[in-house]
């Protein structure tokens, strides 16, 4: 346990000019007193850890000290080679860089761990695109990815409805969601953060000007928040249904799982027959009709009346299709 923590401490100090005791304690999930003891232990073992005193002080490694990756366990080494999606790296134009990085990591590993890349890729494959859709790489993705890496402003022309709009953007990060690439960017000049589908870009011009990143910006947290906002924003209608126990189990697979879980949590207790009445947020009545049809006889629509009439019509048509055949 302590040996792994000491190795992590060295790697943290290698990656930054210096770190305070509080920063190291937070990263290592220990107390500042433990950080002090660990720094002393590293120094006694020959690792040149130096402590600067004062308010702006901290810990740093002296003389550009580096260590080889000899402290990795097999599971850690194998996980390292699963940390990217090969297809995504290829689409961003980073396949050669990723290949070179894997070779360098392999060379730094102990001989007993050199097969970690092969054993990992033989057991796991990360497939990002959605089912039943032909993945299409946006032509302008490599240019956008280069700007993201270099923190360079871009002037982007993109389709918005029937029109084309030009925006000067500060590209913060890329997200691959179900085979679709998105850019999380800030409108230049201190504007708001927004999300753009890259396949809607028609032109991208990368300038020489670099932008200063907001240090607090957290791409995963930003994406999670915006994705949830989007999912909720399209649920503008509401329907009331009765669900059988099997219908309750299948509901999250037919509709948005987050909203259905919340709706089920707010529902009253099941009746004597086991059925439960639920008010569900949906996009539109047409979408609700298509989604709830997947539940078949495990759902009864109570409101709105127009949607109930649709299902009644469906039931009559199905009864006509499946009436007993002559002689059967």
BELVENPE-V647628 format. One record per backbone hydrogen bond with DSSP energy under -0.5 kcal/mol. CO is the residue of the C=O (numbers start at 1). NH is the residue of the N-H. If there is no record, write none. Layout:
co=CO nh=NH
co=CO nh=NH
This chain:
co=1 nh=5
co=2 nh=6
co=3 nh=7
co=4 nh=8
co=5 nh=9
co=6 nh=10
co=7 nh=11
co=8 nh=12
co=9 nh=13
co=10 nh=14
co=11 nh=15
co=12 nh=16
co=19 nh=59
co=20 nh=24
co=21 nh=25
co=22 nh=26
co=23 nh=27
co=24 nh=28
co=25 nh=29
co=25 nh=30
co=31 nh=35
co=32 nh=36
co=33 nh=37
co=34 nh=38
co=35 nh=39
co=36 nh=40
co=37 nh=41
co=38 nh=42
co=39 nh=43
co=40 nh=44
co=41 nh=45
co=42 nh=47
co=43 nh=46
co=46 nh=48
co=47 nh=49
co=48 nh=50
co=48 nh=62
co=50 nh=52
co=50 nh=60
co=52 nh=58
co=54 nh=57
co=58 nh=52
co=59 nh=19
co=60 nh=50
co=61 nh=64
co=62 nh=65
co=68 nh=70
co=73 nh=77
co=74 nh=78
co=75 nh=79
co=76 nh=80
co=77 nh=81
co=79 nh=82
co=80 nh=83
co=84 nh=86
co=85 nh=89
co=86 nh=90
co=87 nh=91
co=88 nh=92
co=89 nh=94
co=89 nh=95
co=90 nh=93
co=94 nh=98
co=95 nh=99
co=96 nh=100
co=97 nh=101
co=98 nh=102
co=99 nh=103
co=100 nh=104
co=101 nh=105
co=102 nh=106
co=103 nh=107
co=104 nh=108
co=105 nh=109
co=106 nh=109
co=110 nh=113
co=111 nh=114
co=113 nh=116
co=115 nh=119
co=116 nh=120
co=117 nh=121
co=118 nh=122
co=119 nh=123
co=120 nh=123
co=120 nh=124
co=125 nh=127
co=126 nh=128
co=130 nh=133
co=133 nh=135
co=136 nh=138
co=138 nh=141
co=140 nh=144
co=141 nh=145
co=142 nh=146
co=143 nh=147
co=144 nh=148
co=145 nh=149
co=146 nh=150
co=147 nh=151
co=147 nh=152
co=148 nh=151
co=151 nh=211
co=152 nh=171
co=153 nh=207
co=154 nh=156
co=154 nh=169
co=155 nh=205
co=156 nh=158
co=156 nh=167
co=157 nh=202
co=157 nh=203
co=158 nh=165
co=160 nh=163
co=163 nh=160
co=165 nh=158
co=167 nh=156
co=167 nh=169
co=168 nh=188
co=169 nh=154
co=169 nh=171
co=170 nh=172
co=170 nh=186
co=173 nh=184
co=175 nh=177
co=175 nh=182
co=176 nh=178
co=177 nh=180
co=178 nh=130
co=180 nh=177
co=181 nh=198
co=181 nh=199
co=182 nh=175
co=183 nh=185
co=183 nh=196
co=184 nh=172
co=184 nh=173
co=185 nh=194
co=186 nh=170
co=187 nh=191
co=192 nh=187
co=194 nh=185
co=196 nh=183
co=196 nh=198
co=197 nh=200
co=198 nh=201
co=200 nh=159
co=203 nh=157
co=204 nh=206
co=205 nh=155
co=205 nh=207
co=209 nh=153
co=211 nh=213
co=213 nh=215
co=214 nh=217
co=217 nh=219
co=218 nh=222
co=219 nh=223
co=220 nh=224
co=221 nh=225
co=222 nh=226
co=223 nh=227
co=224 nh=228
co=225 nh=229
co=226 nh=230
co=227 nh=231
co=228 nh=232
co=229 nh=233
co=230 nh=234
co=232 nh=235
co=234 nh=236
co=237 nh=282
co=239 nh=280
co=240 nh=302
co=240 nh=303
co=241 nh=278
co=242 nh=300
co=243 nh=276
co=244 nh=248
co=245 nh=249
co=246 nh=250
co=247 nh=251
co=248 nh=252
co=250 nh=253
co=250 nh=254
co=251 nh=254
co=251 nh=255
co=256 nh=260
co=257 nh=261
co=258 nh=262
co=259 nh=263
co=260 nh=264
co=261 nh=265
co=262 nh=266
co=263 nh=267
co=264 nh=267
co=271 nh=274
co=275 nh=271
co=276 nh=243
co=277 nh=268
co=278 nh=241
co=278 nh=280
co=280 nh=239
co=282 nh=237
co=283 nh=236
co=284 nh=288
co=285 nh=289
co=286 nh=290
co=287 nh=291
co=288 nh=292
co=289 nh=293
co=290 nh=294
co=291 nh=294
co=292 nh=295
co=293 nh=296
co=295 nh=298
co=296 nh=299
co=298 nh=244
co=300 nh=242
co=303 nh=240
co=304 nh=308
co=305 nh=309
co=306 nh=310
co=307 nh=311
co=308 nh=312
co=309 nh=313
co=310 nh=314
co=311 nh=315
co=312 nh=316
co=313 nh=317
co=314 nh=318
co=315 nh=319
co=316 nh=320
co=317 nh=321
co=318 nh=322
co=320 nh=323
co=325 nh=328
